[in-house]
């Protein structure tokens, strides 16, 4: 605030006028001046300037951090990715392999008749357990029986001829010995001795022929008997009759003429040696090996899990299914297990082969 100083000059002073001036000057110096009020807009702008300045400085610092990194080596580091690709966590190794399959009987065969004939007896029923060599079905063939009877008769004839040749040989041997004695006494001519020697040789040859005929007759008997015996069909091994198609009075073809299994008499299965053939994903083949242990559950016995062990792997995978087949042996399967039952398996990938907790 600018103030004007008033100087009193003696030559121009006046008592009354000078007193008024003095009061006026005193009032100017004693009364305070009123405060100057700034407009509200100007005050807000003054408060906003520091905030803007601080924000500007912060932005510069952040930009310097990203665009002017601190030099730590000769080569500048690669710029940071704005959208980094997330790294998946490591996969947890599988602890078991699962699959499904069916109960299989490795020893199973369809029983045919070796020769044609008519069924005269069926000695078993479906589901029967039989022993090896037990009679299953009996057939009859009249021509086979007649052939055997003829072969037996021919053998008897050959045996009689062999006996006769033996007698002739004995007589020829005796005649030759007697002629030799007479020849030593000059009682028999040399010609007679030669004749007896020739007879002896013929007798020996006749005996050999008779023995050969007898052997041929024996062979004919064995062939005819084998055909008759084959009409009695017996079990080739111990097992269970799982299918029976034989009925008394039916005529059956010989095995050589039967091309379909449905033409067989019955099916015999060894149910004491059952296994499981199961399929698992071929992606698990790296972890599969013979001897791998696990457990199986049959659909027919869902509450009875039992131990299994891999015995072999199929040499090729199934291209249409993307699986590989396994054969597993069974330990303590449930009573009443049957071939073709559906099974689910779990193989444990632990060193001990024990079931996982």
Secondary structure, DSSP 8 states (H G I E B T S, - for coil): ---------GGG--HHHHHHHHHHHHHHHHS--------HHHHHHHHHHHHHHHHHHHHHHHHHHHHS----SSS------SS------------EEEEEEEEEESSEEEE--SS-EEEEEE---TT-EE-TT-EEEEEE-HHHHHHHHHHHHHHHHHHHHHHHHHHHHHHHHHHHHHHHHHHHTT-S-HHHHHHHHHHHHHHHHHHHHHHHHHHHHHHHHHHHHHHHHHTEEE-SSSEEEEEE---TT-EE--GGG--SGGGSSEEEE-TTSEEEEEEEEGGGGGG--TT-EEEEEETTEEEEEEEEEEEEE-SS-BTTTTEEEEEEEEES--TT--TT-EEEEEEE-STT-----
